Amino acid sequence: MSSFKLNRVRRLLGRALLLNLFLAPGLYAETTEVSVPISIDYPLLQELMVSQLFLGPGNTRDIFEEPTDCNSIKLSDPRLSPEQETLEIVAHVKAKLGLNVFGECQELLDWEGDAGFLGLPSIQPGGRSVKLEAKESWLVDPVEGKISSGPLWEAAIAGLETVFGSFVLDLSPYTDALQQFLPDVLPRSSAQQLQALADSLSLSGLEVASSSLDVDVNFAVEATEIEADITTPLSEEELQQLEQRWQMMDALLVSAVKHYAAATSLENLRSTL
């Protein structure tokens, strides 16, 4: 998987985790169960599928058990989309079936059409990955329509379900990567508490939505005692430093307002500034 795709999923998790860490009520008062909703849009999910399953030239995949020059069933141009509570994958198919007779291929079938697969997303044991459970597979001839029997069907069905059923959305690399910035957002937690938090990460609430695959990332934040902050009056020197910094900020703000008031051609905006 490319670092670009990995970073996109990591950002989804990171942004949602940070938001929930800061907004979770009583985060440090007691043990808190935090649920982070994330949405993986279907174009990204399709990219992940292609990078995992379609490794042949031009993003192709041969699903024949032992592809040869005489027998092959090659998939290309896969498209992933939601279909009620399942995910539908449709791909273009080029198939050749024949018999090798005395070293020469006797062609029996040269076919081109589409293949379809319906898979129900499910969270796997361990709670950090999602797979597709096969519900239905089919072939579609451009003239005769859906194919559900015959030698081509028999040769293709097992391969279709094996290939698409092997697609795994593994979020463990991304959840593991969250440990890198947990000390920054939870500075009062010990290394053991941070590790416990990372180990508690799991998935739940999987849902096929209209524009994305939605899932909740759950984790537990252990109780941490907070020492009361002791506030002391500022010294004379600290007050002077504060005054100087405030004056610098005030001067910077006034300068910026004057600059943009002079630069704009909008009379109402210039008057407001």
C-alpha positions as CSV (number, residue, x, y, z in Angstrom):
1,M,0.0,0.0,0.0
2,S,1.4,3.4,-0.9
3,S,2.3,5.9,1.8
4,F,-0.2,8.3,0.3
5,K,-3.1,6.0,0.9
6,L,-1.8,5.0,4.3
7,N,-1.5,8.7,5.3
8,R,-5.0,9.4,4.2
9,V,-6.5,6.7,6.4
10,R,-4.2,7.7,9.3
11,R,-5.3,11.3,9.0
12,L,-8.9,10.2,9.2
13,L,-8.2,8.4,12.5
14,G,-5.9,11.0,13.9
15,R,-8.3,14.0,13.4
16,A,-11.3,12.1,14.9
17,L,-9.2,10.8,17.8
18,L,-7.8,14.3,18.7
19,L,-11.3,15.8,18.5
20,N,-12.8,13.2,20.8
21,L,-9.9,13.3,23.3
22,F,-10.3,17.1,23.7
23,L,-14.1,17.0,23.9
24,A,-14.7,13.9,26.0
25,P,-16.2,15.0,29.3
26,G,-14.4,14.1,32.4
27,L,-11.6,12.5,30.5
28,Y,-9.1,12.7,33.4
29,A,-11.7,12.3,36.2
30,E,-12.3,8.6,35.7
31,T,-11.9,5.8,33.3
32,T,-13.6,6.9,30.1
33,E,-14.8,4.9,27.1
34,V,-14.2,7.0,24.0
35,S,-15.8,6.1,20.6
36,V,-14.2,7.8,17.6
37,P,-16.4,7.6,14.4
38,I,-14.5,7.5,11.2
39,S,-15.7,7.4,7.6
40,I,-13.7,5.9,4.7
41,D,-15.2,7.1,1.5
42,Y,-15.7,4.6,-1.3
43,P,-13.1,6.1,-3.8
44,L,-10.5,5.6,-1.1
45,L,-11.8,2.1,-0.3
46,Q,-11.6,1.2,-4.0
47,E,-8.0,2.5,-4.1
48,L,-7.1,0.2,-1.2
49,M,-8.8,-2.8,-2.8
50,V,-7.0,-2.2,-6.1
51,S,-3.6,-1.8,-4.5
52,Q,-4.2,-5.1,-2.5
53,L,-5.9,-7.4,-5.1
54,F,-5.1,-6.1,-8.6
55,L,-1.4,-6.4,-8.8
56,G,-1.1,-7.4,-12.5
57,P,-0.1,-5.1,-15.4
58,G,-2.7,-2.3,-15.7
59,N,-4.3,-3.2,-12.4
60,T,-5.5,-6.7,-13.5
61,R,-6.0,-10.0,-11.7
62,D,-6.2,-13.5,-13.1
63,I,-8.6,-15.6,-11.1
64,F,-8.1,-18.9,-12.9
65,E,-6.6,-21.4,-10.5
66,E,-3.7,-22.2,-12.9
67,P,-3.7,-19.5,-15.6
68,T,-2.0,-20.5,-18.9
69,D,-2.0,-19.2,-22.5
70,C,-4.8,-21.7,-23.0
71,N,-6.9,-20.9,-19.9
72,S,-7.3,-17.6,-18.2
73,I,-10.0,-15.5,-16.6
74,K,-8.6,-11.9,-16.2
75,L,-10.3,-9.2,-14.2
76,S,-9.8,-5.4,-14.8
77,D,-11.3,-2.0,-14.1
78,P,-12.8,-2.9,-10.7
79,R,-15.5,-0.6,-9.3
80,L,-16.7,-0.6,-5.7
81,S,-20.0,0.8,-4.5
82,P,-22.6,0.4,-1.7
83,E,-25.5,-1.9,-2.2
84,Q,-27.9,-1.7,0.8
85,E,-25.9,-3.3,3.7
86,T,-23.3,-4.9,1.4
87,L,-20.5,-3.7,-0.8
88,E,-20.8,-4.5,-4.5
89,I,-17.6,-5.0,-6.7
90,V,-18.0,-5.1,-10.4
91,A,-15.1,-5.8,-12.8
92,H,-14.6,-6.3,-16.5
93,V,-13.7,-9.9,-17.5
94,K,-11.8,-11.4,-20.4
95,A,-11.9,-15.2,-20.4
96,K,-10.3,-17.9,-22.5
97,L,-11.0,-21.6,-22.0
98,G,-9.4,-24.4,-24.0
99,L,-7.8,-27.8,-24.1
100,N,-4.1,-28.4,-24.5
101,V,-3.9,-31.2,-27.2
102,F,-0.4,-32.4,-28.0
103,G,1.1,-29.1,-27.0
104,E,-1.4,-27.0,-28.9
105,C,-4.3,-25.1,-27.4
106,Q,-7.7,-26.0,-28.8
107,E,-9.9,-23.0,-28.0
108,L,-13.3,-23.7,-26.6
109,L,-14.4,-20.3,-25.4
110,D,-13.3,-16.7,-25.9
111,W,-15.5,-14.4,-23.8
112,E,-15.7,-10.9,-22.6
113,G,-18.2,-9.4,-20.1
114,D,-18.5,-8.4,-16.5
115,A,-18.3,-10.1,-13.1
116,G,-20.0,-9.0,-9.9
117,F,-19.5,-9.8,-6.2
118,L,-21.6,-8.8,-3.2
119,G,-19.8,-8.9,0.1
120,L,-21.1,-8.2,3.6
121,P,-18.4,-6.2,5.6
122,S,-17.7,-7.8,9.0
123,I,-15.3,-7.0,11.8
124,Q,-12.8,-9.8,12.2
125,P,-11.6,-11.5,15.5
126,G,-9.2,-9.1,17.2
127,G,-11.4,-6.1,16.4
128,R,-9.0,-4.3,14.1
129,S,-9.8,-5.4,10.6
130,V,-12.7,-5.7,8.2
131,K,-13.4,-8.4,5.6
132,L,-16.1,-9.1,3.1
133,E,-18.2,-12.2,3.6
134,A,-19.3,-13.5,0.2
135,K,-23.1,-13.2,-0.4
136,E,-23.4,-13.5,-4.2
137,S,-21.3,-13.7,-7.3
138,W,-22.3,-13.5,-10.9
139,L,-21.2,-13.1,-14.5
140,V,-23.0,-10.8,-17.1
141,D,-22.8,-11.4,-20.8
142,P,-23.4,-8.2,-22.8
143,V,-26.0,-10.0,-25.0
144,E,-27.5,-12.9,-22.9
145,G,-27.4,-11.2,-19.5
146,K,-26.6,-12.9,-16.2
147,I,-24.8,-16.2,-16.4
148,S,-25.4,-18.7,-13.5
149,S,-24.4,-22.0,-15.1
150,G,-22.0,-23.6,-17.7
151,P,-18.3,-24.2,-17.9
152,L,-17.3,-20.5,-17.7
153,W,-19.4,-20.0,-14.6
154,E,-18.0,-23.1,-13.0
155,A,-14.4,-22.0,-13.8
156,A,-15.0,-18.4,-12.5
157,I,-17.2,-18.6,-9.4
158,A,-14.6,-20.1,-7.0
159,G,-12.0,-17.6,-8.1
160,L,-14.3,-14.6,-7.8
161,E,-15.3,-15.4,-4.3
162,T,-11.7,-16.3,-3.3
163,V,-10.2,-13.1,-4.7
164,F,-12.8,-10.6,-3.5
165,G,-13.3,-12.4,-0.2
166,S,-9.6,-12.0,0.5
167,F,-9.9,-8.2,0.6
168,V,-9.0,-7.0,4.1
169,L,-9.3,-3.5,5.4
170,D,-6.7,-3.8,8.1
171,L,-6.7,-0.7,10.4
172,S,-4.1,-2.0,12.9
173,P,-1.2,-0.2,11.2
174,Y,-3.1,3.0,11.5
175,T,-4.3,2.5,15.1
176,D,-0.8,1.5,16.0
177,A,0.5,4.7,14.5
178,L,-1.7,6.7,16.8
179,Q,0.7,5.9,19.6
180,Q,3.2,8.3,18.1
181,F,1.2,11.4,19.1
182,L,-0.7,10.1,22.2
183,P,1.9,11.6,24.6
184,D,1.3,15.0,23.1
185,V,-2.5,15.0,23.7
186,L,-2.3,13.1,27.0
187,P,0.8,14.5,28.6
188,R,-0.3,13.5,32.1
189,S,-0.5,9.8,31.3
190,S,2.3,7.4,32.0
191,A,3.9,5.2,29.3
192,Q,2.0,2.2,30.8
193,Q,-1.3,4.1,30.5
194,L,-0.6,5.2,27.0
195,Q,0.2,1.6,26.0
196,A,-3.0,0.3,27.7
197,L,-5.0,2.9,25.7
198,A,-3.4,1.8,22.4
199,D,-4.0,-1.9,23.3
200,S,-7.7,-1.2,24.0
201,L,-8.3,0.1,20.4
202,S,-11.0,-1.9,18.7
203,L,-13.7,-1.5,16.0
204,S,-17.4,-1.6,16.3
205,G,-20.6,-0.1,14.7
206,L,-19.7,-1.0,11.2
207,E,-22.2,0.4,8.7
208,V,-22.4,0.7,4.9
209,A,-23.5,4.3,4.4
210,S,-24.5,6.1,1.2
211,S,-21.1,7.7,0.6
212,S,-18.7,5.9,3.0
213,L,-18.0,2.9,5.1
214,D,-18.5,4.0,8.6
215,V,-16.9,2.4,11.7
216,D,-16.3,3.4,15.3
217,V,-12.8,3.1,16.8
218,N,-13.2,2.5,20.6
219,F,-10.6,2.8,23.3
220,A,-10.5,3.3,27.1
221,V,-8.7,6.1,28.9
222,E,-7.6,5.2,32.4
223,A,-8.2,7.4,35.4
224,T,-5.5,10.0,36.0
225,E,-5.3,12.2,39.1
226,I,-4.9,15.9,38.4
227,E,-3.0,18.1,40.8
228,A,-4.6,21.5,41.4
229,D,-2.8,24.3,39.6
230,I,-1.2,26.8,42.1
231,T,-1.5,30.3,40.7
232,T,1.0,32.9,41.9
233,P,0.9,36.7,41.2
234,L,3.1,37.9,38.4
235,S,6.2,39.7,39.3
236,E,6.9,43.3,38.2
237,E,9.3,42.1,35.5
238,E,6.7,39.5,34.2
239,L,4.1,42.3,34.1
240,Q,6.4,44.5,32.0
241,Q,7.1,41.6,29.6
242,L,3.4,40.9,29.3
243,E,2.7,44.6,28.5
244,Q,5.5,44.7,25.9
245,R,4.1,41.6,24.1
246,W,0.6,42.9,24.2
247,Q,1.7,46.2,22.7
248,M,3.6,44.3,19.9
249,M,0.5,42.2,19.1
250,D,-1.7,45.4,19.2
251,A,0.7,47.2,16.8
252,L,0.7,44.1,14.5
253,L,-3.1,43.9,14.4
254,V,-3.5,47.6,13.7
255,S,-0.9,47.4,10.9
256,A,-2.7,44.4,9.3
257,V,-6.1,46.1,9.5
258,K,-4.8,49.3,7.9
259,H,-3.0,47.3,5.1
260,Y,-6.1,45.4,4.1
261,A,-8.3,48.5,4.4
262,A,-6.1,50.3,1.9
263,A,-5.7,47.2,-0.4
264,T,-9.4,46.3,-0.8
265,S,-11.6,47.8,-3.5
266,L,-14.8,47.0,-1.6
267,E,-16.1,50.3,-0.1
268,N,-18.2,48.6,2.6
269,L,-15.3,46.4,3.7
270,R,-12.9,49.4,3.7
271,S,-15.3,51.3,5.9
272,T,-15.7,48.4,8.3
273,L,-12.0,47.9,8.6
